[in-house]
């Protein structure tokens, strides 16, 4: 299965899978295995992308859409 669009966008913003793995303090192989970001990493990725990729973008099954005015 291919990586979902939100995760691909986050990786592109951060630079590459290696950079994301380094910033998250996990192995590149772990990131490479992801089809979508684990819910436990969503907030960190949101912060690393300066909110350009939100928790909801990464895991809409877990995180509700941001309320109006939260952006």
N, C-alpha and C positions, 0 to 999 in steps of 0.2 A: 504494500500500500504506500502511496506517495504521501509526502508531508502535506499537511493542510495549508491553505493560503496564508492564514495568520502567522503560523510558525515560519513559513518561508519569508514572509515580509519582515518579521522580527530578525531573522538571521541576516537578511540583506541589510537592514538598518544597522545592525551591530557590526557587520563585516563578513563573517563567515561562521561556520559551525565551531571552529577552533576558538575563535574569540568569544562566542557565547559560552562555550564550555568553560573556558578560563574564568570568565566573569562570574559564572555560577559555581565555580570550584568543583566541577565534575569532569568526567572524562569526555573526550570528543566522541568516543564510541557510544557513550550513553545518549548524547544528543543525536548522533547518527541513527540510532535505533528508534527514535521517536517518530510516530506518524502525526501526533499532535502533542503539544506541551502537557506535561503532567499538571494537574490542578495545583499541586504544591509548589510549582515553579512559576505559575502565571503572574503572581504579583511582582516577583523579582524581574521577570521579563518586561512587564509593564514599566517598571521603574527604569530599567536599562534602555528602553526605547523612548524614554521621556513621555510616556503615555500615547505614543503614536500607535502602539499595539496594546490594546487593553486586555484585562483579564477576561472580559466578556468576549472579545474577538477570539482569544485563544481557547476558551472553554465555555461556550454559551450554555452548555448542559449543566454547568456548575454555578457560574456567576451571572446574575441578572444584568440586563442592560443598565448603564449608568442613568441615574435620574436626571431630568432636565436641570441644568445649572451646575451639575457636578463636574463638567468638563473643564 
